[in-house]
Amino acid sequence: MPVTLNTADADFEARFTDMLSAKREDSVDVNDAVAGIISDIRKGGDQVLCDLTARFDRLVLTPEQLQISAEEIAREVATVSPEDRAALELAAARIRAYHERQLPEDASWTDDTGATLGWRWTAVSAAGLYVPGGQAAYPSSVLMNAIPARVAGVQRLVVCVPTPEGVLNPLVLLAAQLSGVDEIYRIGGAQAIAAMAYGTETIVPVDKITGPGNAYVAAAKRQVFGRVGIDMIAGPSEVLVIAQGEQDPDWLALDLLAQAEHDADAQSILITTDPALADAVSAAVERILPTLPRAEIAAASWRDYGTVIVVRDLQEAAALSNRIAPEHLELCVDDPEALAQHCIHAGAIFLGAHTPEAVGDYVSGPNHVLPTARSARFSSGLSVMDFLKRTTMARLTPGALAAIGPAAMRLAASEGLQAHGASVEARLARLNERHDE
């Protein structure tokens, strides 16, 4: 049974704190195993990739077979139904249109000393996109990672996706094609992250790696950070639904279950001002759960991590939401825009009863790669900005150097950095000589 809390209860704060601190990820320490895999890939390259793929994915490959060929892609993509293709194309178009609006502008200005200052934005040259391919395949993840990279101007896009027993997913390949991916490799796990970070004889290394994965993938991303950039460390998925007024209990139950069916460590939370609605939604969850194909997974998630909280008012709801800092936040209330103004920590907010989070996973446009495990307190979802870097620009005229240079010399002296000050002083001395001539 899910945890049921009420802010009016004397022990609420203690129980709520326990819920916040509950660990939902596997406690198995994978860091040593991942470090070994990364070391082996750096030493052995393609052959180690092939050995690990045979071991974990039951797929025997030669180095020449690591990359999925254009012929294989064309053959698999041809099997996609017109209806599935249309859905993917709609999603791709909406995701592209949304992310194009995120492109920042370069800037340049001249200040009152005559110094010209500014910045410019440039894309990373190559990005590696990890796409899970174990229990399920996620063409939507391809779109959400690859399209922002292309919009940013990334020149080379690499996808790694495991293909257990050699089974290719046509929708994943079509999504890669629609997104402009250049290379697709049939490898997964920590070894795929290591290959993209350090390179092998076949795979040229990238500059940034994005995309979700299991505990081994997450640990590998942590360990290669610094060699390459990464987007974030994704944990189990989560949704918080705040409900008030005349809401359909079945709709809310389905929204909670949509998150629970991801995996057994996912978390679904309902906060409501109405105890009767809380009971109705809980009953609807129990009624609908057995009908789901992934009922066993969803049931484990709801049993172990599901939470229903009754609050006095929406002010309390917003305050609790900010402490939870959920990955997904649904506001099924009379005035969702007003409530959203008070919900400052969330990966993505879905406004109103007709905006289920599930639509956001696929076709609404904003990215579905979002901060989890309360990291929305300090981070954002994947965007075009993740594939861009800002370079600052400065140009001083002789007059500008004369105006601000002495302050630089003073600060350099205070830090004991003689050459710093001297590099400015030498130029100012030359300027003074010319002025005296």
C-alpha positions as CSV (number, residue, x, y, z in Angstrom):
1,M,0.0,0.0,0.0
2,P,1.2,3.5,-0.7
3,V,2.2,5.9,2.1
4,T,-0.8,8.1,3.2
5,L,0.1,11.4,4.9
6,N,-1.9,14.3,6.2
7,T,-0.3,17.7,7.1
8,A,-2.7,17.9,10.0
9,D,-1.2,14.9,11.7
10,A,1.3,15.4,14.5
11,D,3.9,13.0,13.0
12,F,3.6,14.5,9.4
13,E,6.9,16.2,9.3
14,A,8.9,13.1,10.4
15,R,7.1,10.9,8.0
16,F,7.4,13.3,5.1
17,T,11.1,13.7,5.7
18,D,11.4,9.9,5.7
19,M,9.6,9.8,2.4
20,L,12.0,12.5,0.9
21,S,15.1,10.6,2.1
22,A,14.1,7.1,1.0
23,K,16.6,5.7,-1.5
24,R,14.9,4.4,-4.6
25,E,18.0,3.3,-6.6
26,D,19.8,0.0,-6.3
27,S,22.3,0.1,-3.4
28,V,24.7,-2.2,-5.2
29,D,28.0,-0.4,-5.6
30,V,28.8,-0.5,-9.3
31,N,31.7,2.0,-9.3
32,D,34.5,-0.5,-9.2
33,A,33.0,-2.7,-11.9
34,V,32.5,0.4,-14.1
35,A,36.0,1.6,-13.5
36,G,37.3,-1.8,-14.7
37,I,35.2,-1.7,-17.8
38,I,36.4,1.8,-18.7
39,S,40.0,0.8,-18.1
40,D,39.6,-2.3,-20.3
41,I,38.0,-0.2,-23.1
42,R,40.9,2.3,-23.0
43,K,43.4,-0.6,-23.3
44,G,41.6,-3.0,-25.6
45,G,39.3,-0.8,-27.8
46,D,37.1,-2.6,-30.3
47,Q,37.9,-6.1,-29.2
48,V,36.8,-5.5,-25.6
49,L,33.6,-3.8,-26.9
50,C,32.9,-7.0,-28.8
51,D,33.7,-9.2,-25.8
52,L,31.4,-7.3,-23.5
53,T,28.6,-7.1,-26.1
54,A,28.8,-10.9,-26.3
55,R,28.7,-11.2,-22.6
56,F,25.9,-8.7,-21.7
57,D,23.8,-8.6,-24.9
58,R,24.3,-12.2,-26.1
59,L,25.4,-10.8,-29.4
60,V,28.7,-11.9,-31.1
61,L,30.2,-9.1,-33.2
62,T,33.4,-8.3,-35.1
63,P,34.7,-4.8,-34.9
64,E,33.3,-4.2,-38.4
65,Q,29.8,-5.0,-37.2
66,L,29.8,-2.6,-34.3
67,Q,28.2,0.2,-36.4
68,I,24.7,-0.5,-37.8
69,S,25.0,-0.2,-41.5
70,A,23.0,2.1,-43.8
71,E,21.5,-0.9,-45.4
72,E,20.3,-2.4,-42.1
73,I,18.8,1.0,-41.1
74,A,17.0,1.3,-44.4
75,R,15.6,-2.3,-44.2
76,E,14.4,-1.8,-40.6
77,V,12.9,1.6,-41.2
78,A,10.9,0.3,-44.2
79,T,9.0,-1.9,-41.8
80,V,7.6,1.0,-39.8
81,S,3.9,1.5,-40.3
82,P,2.6,4.8,-41.8
83,E,0.8,5.6,-38.6
84,D,3.9,5.1,-36.4
85,R,6.0,7.2,-38.9
86,A,3.4,10.0,-38.8
87,A,3.5,10.0,-35.0
88,L,7.3,10.2,-34.9
89,E,7.4,12.9,-37.6
90,L,4.8,15.0,-35.6
91,A,6.9,14.6,-32.4
92,A,10.1,15.5,-34.2
93,A,8.6,18.6,-35.8
94,R,7.2,19.8,-32.4
95,I,10.4,19.1,-30.5
96,R,12.4,20.9,-33.2
97,A,10.1,24.0,-33.2
98,Y,10.2,24.2,-29.4
99,H,14.0,23.9,-29.2
100,E,14.7,26.4,-32.0
101,R,13.3,29.1,-29.8
102,Q,16.0,28.3,-27.2
103,L,18.8,29.4,-29.4
104,P,20.6,32.3,-27.7
105,E,22.1,35.3,-29.4
106,D,25.7,36.5,-29.6
107,A,26.3,39.9,-28.0
108,S,28.8,42.8,-28.4
109,W,28.9,46.3,-27.0
110,T,31.4,49.1,-26.3
111,D,31.5,50.5,-22.8
112,D,32.3,54.0,-21.7
113,T,36.1,53.3,-21.5
114,G,36.1,52.2,-25.2
115,A,36.4,48.5,-24.4
116,T,34.5,46.2,-26.7
117,L,33.0,43.3,-24.8
118,G,30.6,40.4,-25.5
119,W,30.2,36.8,-26.0
120,R,29.5,34.3,-28.7
121,W,27.9,30.9,-28.7
122,T,29.3,27.8,-30.5
123,A,28.2,24.2,-30.5
124,V,30.3,21.3,-29.3
125,S,31.7,19.5,-32.4
126,A,30.5,16.0,-31.6
127,A,27.9,14.6,-29.2
128,G,27.2,11.0,-28.1
129,L,23.7,10.1,-27.3
130,Y,22.9,7.0,-25.2
131,V,19.6,5.3,-25.8
132,P,18.5,2.5,-23.4
133,G,17.6,-0.7,-25.2
134,G,17.1,-3.4,-22.6
135,Q,13.7,-3.9,-21.1
136,A,12.1,-1.4,-23.6
137,A,13.1,0.7,-26.5
138,Y,12.7,4.5,-26.5
139,P,12.5,6.3,-29.9
140,S,11.3,9.3,-28.0
141,S,14.6,9.5,-26.2
142,V,16.4,9.6,-29.5
143,L,14.3,12.6,-30.6
144,M,14.7,14.4,-27.3
145,N,18.5,14.1,-27.3
146,A,19.4,14.4,-30.9
147,I,17.1,17.2,-32.1
148,P,18.3,19.8,-29.6
149,A,21.9,18.8,-30.5
150,R,21.2,19.4,-34.2
151,V,19.4,22.6,-33.5
152,A,22.4,23.8,-31.6
153,G,24.6,23.1,-34.6
154,V,26.5,20.0,-33.4
155,Q,28.3,18.6,-36.5
156,R,28.5,14.9,-35.6
157,L,25.9,12.9,-33.7
158,V,26.6,9.4,-32.5
159,V,24.0,7.1,-31.0
160,C,24.8,4.0,-28.9
161,V,21.9,1.6,-28.3
162,P,22.2,-1.9,-27.0
163,T,20.5,-4.6,-29.2
164,P,20.2,-7.7,-27.0
165,E,20.5,-10.8,-29.1
166,G,20.9,-8.6,-32.2
167,V,17.3,-7.4,-32.3
168,L,17.0,-3.9,-33.9
169,N,14.2,-1.6,-33.1
170,P,12.9,0.0,-36.3
171,L,11.3,3.0,-34.5
172,V,14.6,3.9,-32.7
173,L,16.4,3.8,-36.1
174,L,13.7,5.9,-37.7
175,A,13.9,8.4,-34.9
176,A,17.7,8.6,-35.4
177,Q,17.2,9.1,-39.1
178,L,14.6,11.9,-38.6
179,S,16.9,13.6,-36.1
180,G,19.9,13.7,-38.4
181,V,22.1,11.1,-36.5
182,D,25.3,10.3,-38.3
183,E,26.4,7.0,-36.7
184,I,24.6,4.3,-34.7
185,Y,26.4,1.6,-32.8
186,R,24.8,-1.5,-31.4
187,I,26.5,-1.3,-28.0
188,G,25.3,-0.4,-24.5
189,G,26.2,-0.2,-20.9
190,A,29.3,1.4,-19.3
191,Q,31.3,0.1,-22.3
192,A,29.3,2.3,-24.7
193,I,29.9,5.4,-22.5
194,A,33.7,4.6,-22.3
195,A,33.9,4.1,-26.1
196,M,32.3,7.5,-26.8
197,A,34.4,9.2,-24.2
198,Y,37.8,7.7,-25.1
199,G,37.3,6.3,-28.5
200,T,38.3,3.0,-30.0
201,E,39.7,1.9,-33.4
202,T,36.2,2.3,-34.8
203,I,34.5,4.9,-32.7
204,V,35.9,8.5,-32.8
205,P,35.5,10.1,-29.3
206,V,32.9,12.8,-28.8
207,D,32.9,16.0,-26.7
208,K,29.6,15.5,-24.7
209,I,27.5,12.5,-23.8
210,T,23.8,12.8,-23.0
211,G,20.9,10.3,-22.4
212,P,19.6,8.1,-19.6
213,G,20.6,4.6,-18.6
214,N,20.9,2.1,-15.8
215,A,23.1,2.3,-12.7
216,Y,26.1,1.2,-14.8
217,V,25.6,3.9,-17.4
218,A,25.1,6.5,-14.7
219,A,28.3,5.5,-12.9
220,A,30.2,5.5,-16.2
221,K,29.0,9.0,-17.0
222,R,30.2,10.2,-13.6
223,Q,33.6,8.7,-14.2
224,V,34.2,10.0,-17.7
225,F,33.0,13.5,-16.7
226,G,36.0,15.9,-17.3
227,R,37.2,13.9,-20.2
228,V,33.9,14.8,-21.8
229,G,30.8,16.8,-20.8
230,I,27.6,15.1,-19.6
231,D,24.1,16.3,-19.3
232,M,23.1,14.9,-15.8
233,I,22.9,11.8,-13.8
234,A,19.4,10.5,-14.2
235,G,17.7,8.6,-11.4
236,P,14.3,6.8,-11.2
237,S,11.5,8.7,-12.8
238,E,8.9,10.6,-10.7
239,V,5.7,12.5,-10.9
240,L,3.8,14.8,-8.4
241,V,0.2,15.5,-9.1
242,I,-1.5,18.4,-7.2
243,A,-5.3,18.0,-7.5
244,Q,-8.2,20.2,-6.4
245,G,-11.8,20.7,-7.2
246,E,-13.8,18.6,-9.7
247,Q,-11.2,16.2,-11.0
248,D,-11.7,12.8,-12.6
249,P,-10.2,10.2,-10.2
250,D,-9.5,7.8,-13.1
251,W,-7.5,10.4,-15.0
252,L,-5.4,11.1,-12.0
253,A,-4.9,7.4,-11.3
254,L,-3.7,6.9,-14.8
255,D,-1.3,9.8,-14.5
256,L,0.2,8.2,-11.4
257,L,0.4,4.8,-13.0
258,A,1.9,6.2,-16.2
259,Q,4.9,7.0,-14.1
260,A,4.8,3.8,-12.0
261,E,5.0,1.6,-15.0
262,H,8.4,3.0,-16.0
263,D,10.2,0.8,-13.4
264,A,9.8,-0.5,-9.9
265,D,11.9,2.4,-8.5
266,A,9.7,5.1,-10.0
267,Q,7.7,7.3,-7.7
268,S,4.1,8.7,-8.0
269,I,2.8,11.2,-5.5
270,L,-0.6,12.8,-5.2
271,I,-1.2,15.9,-3.1
272,T,-4.8,17.1,-2.7
273,T,-6.8,19.4,-0.5
274,D,-9.8,16.9,-0.7
275,P,-9.6,13.7,1.4
276,A,-12.5,12.2,-0.6
277,L,-10.6,12.8,-3.8
278,A,-7.5,11.1,-2.3
279,D,-9.6,8.0,-1.5
280,A,-11.2,8.0,-4.9
281,V,-7.9,8.2,-6.7
282,S,-6.3,5.5,-4.5
283,A,-9.3,3.2,-5.2
284,A,-9.0,3.9,-9.0
285,V,-5.3,3.0,-8.9
286,E,-6.1,-0.3,-7.3
287,R,-8.9,-1.0,-9.8
288,I,-6.9,0.0,-12.9
289,L,-3.5,-1.6,-11.9
290,P,-4.3,-5.2,-12.7
291,T,-5.4,-4.3,-16.3
292,L,-1.9,-3.0,-17.2
293,P,0.5,-5.1,-19.2
294,R,3.3,-3.9,-16.9
295,A,1.1,-4.4,-13.8
296,E,3.9,-6.1,-11.9
297,I,6.3,-3.2,-12.3
298,A,3.7,-0.6,-11.6
299,A,2.4,-2.4,-8.6
300,A,5.8,-2.6,-7.1
301,S,6.4,1.1,-7.6
302,W,3.0,2.1,-6.2
303,R,3.4,-0.3,-3.2
304,D,7.0,0.8,-2.3
305,Y,7.1,4.4,-3.2
306,G,3.6,5.7,-4.0
307,T,2.5,8.5,-1.7
308,V,-0.8,10.3,-1.1
309,I,-0.8,13.5,0.9
310,V,-3.8,15.5,2.1
311,V,-3.1,19.2,2.7
312,R,-5.1,22.1,4.2
313,D,-4.7,24.3,1.2
314,L,-2.8,24.9,-2.0
315,Q,-0.2,27.0,-0.2
316,E,0.8,23.9,1.7
317,A,0.7,21.9,-1.5
318,A,3.1,24.4,-3.2
319,A,5.5,24.4,-0.2
320,L,5.6,20.6,-0.2
321,S,6.1,20.5,-3.9
322,N,9.1,22.8,-3.6
323,R,10.7,20.5,-1.0
324,I,10.1,17.5,-3.3
325,A,11.4,19.3,-6.4
326,P,9.8,16.7,-8.7
327,E,10.9,15.7,-12.1
328,H,7.3,16.1,-13.4
329,L,4.7,18.3,-11.8
330,E,1.0,18.2,-12.8
331,L,-1.2,21.0,-11.6
332,C,-4.8,19.7,-11.9
333,V,-6.4,22.6,-10.1
334,D,-8.9,25.4,-10.9
335,D,-6.1,28.0,-11.6
336,P,-2.9,26.1,-12.6
337,E,-1.1,29.2,-13.8
338,A,-1.5,30.9,-10.4
339,L,-0.3,27.9,-8.5
340,A,2.6,27.5,-10.9
341,Q,3.9,30.9,-9.8
342,H,4.5,29.4,-6.3
343,C,6.0,26.1,-7.6
344,I,9.6,27.2,-8.2
345,H,11.4,23.8,-8.1
346,A,10.3,21.3,-10.8
347,G,11.8,19.8,-13.9
348,A,8.7,20.4,-16.0
349,I,5.2,21.7,-15.1
350,F,2.0,20.5,-16.8
351,L,-0.8,23.0,-16.4
352,G,-4.4,21.8,-16.1
353,A,-6.4,18.6,-16.3
354,H,-6.0,18.2,-20.1
355,T,-2.2,18.3,-20.0
356,P,-1.1,14.9,-18.8
357,E,2.6,14.3,-18.3
358,A,2.5,11.4,-20.8
359,V,2.0,13.9,-23.7
360,G,5.1,15.7,-22.5
361,D,7.1,12.4,-22.9
362,Y,6.4,12.4,-26.6
363,V,4.8,15.3,-28.5
364,S,4.2,18.5,-26.7
365,G,7.6,19.9,-27.5
366,P,9.6,20.5,-24.3
367,N,12.3,18.0,-23.5
368,H,11.6,15.0,-21.4
369,V,15.1,14.5,-20.2
370,L,14.7,16.1,-16.8
371,P,16.4,16.4,-13.4
372,T,15.4,13.7,-10.9
373,A,16.0,13.0,-7.2
374,R,15.3,16.6,-6.1
375,S,18.0,18.0,-8.4
376,A,15.4,20.3,-9.9
377,R,16.3,22.5,-7.0
378,F,19.5,23.4,-8.9
379,S,19.4,22.1,-12.4
380,S,17.3,22.1,-15.6
381,G,16.1,19.7,-18.2
382,L,18.0,19.0,-21.4
383,S,18.0,21.8,-23.9
384,V,19.8,23.4,-26.8
385,M,22.0,25.1,-24.2
386,D,23.5,21.7,-23.2
387,F,25.2,21.5,-26.6
388,L,26.4,25.0,-26.7
389,K,29.3,26.8,-25.0
390,R,29.8,30.5,-24.4
391,T,33.1,32.1,-25.3
392,T,33.6,35.6,-23.9
393,M,35.1,38.3,-26.1
394,A,37.1,41.5,-25.2
395,R,39.0,44.1,-27.1
396,L,40.6,47.1,-25.4
397,T,41.7,50.3,-27.2
398,P,44.8,52.0,-25.8
399,G,42.5,54.4,-24.0
400,A,40.5,51.6,-22.4
401,L,43.7,49.9,-21.3
402,A,44.9,53.2,-19.8
403,A,41.6,53.6,-18.0
404,I,41.3,50.1,-16.4
405,G,44.9,48.8,-16.5
406,P,46.1,50.4,-13.3
407,A,43.4,48.6,-11.3
408,A,44.5,45.3,-12.8
409,M,48.1,46.0,-11.8
410,R,47.0,46.8,-8.3
411,L,45.0,43.6,-7.9
412,A,47.8,41.5,-9.4
413,A,50.2,43.0,-6.8
414,S,47.7,42.2,-4.0
415,E,47.7,38.5,-5.2
416,G,51.5,38.3,-5.5
417,L,51.4,37.7,-9.2
418,Q,54.2,39.8,-10.5
419,A,54.1,38.8,-14.2
420,H,50.4,39.6,-14.3
421,G,51.0,43.1,-13.3
422,A,54.1,43.5,-15.5
423,S,52.2,42.4,-18.6
424,V,49.8,45.3,-18.1
425,E,52.5,47.8,-16.9
426,A,54.7,47.1,-20.0
427,R,51.9,48.1,-22.3
428,L,51.0,51.2,-20.3
429,A,54.7,52.3,-20.3
430,R,54.8,52.0,-24.1
431,L,51.6,54.1,-24.3
432,N,53.2,56.7,-22.0
433,E,56.4,56.8,-24.1
434,R,54.3,57.5,-27.2
435,H,52.4,60.2,-25.4
436,D,55.6,61.9,-24.3
437,E,57.1,61.9,-27.8
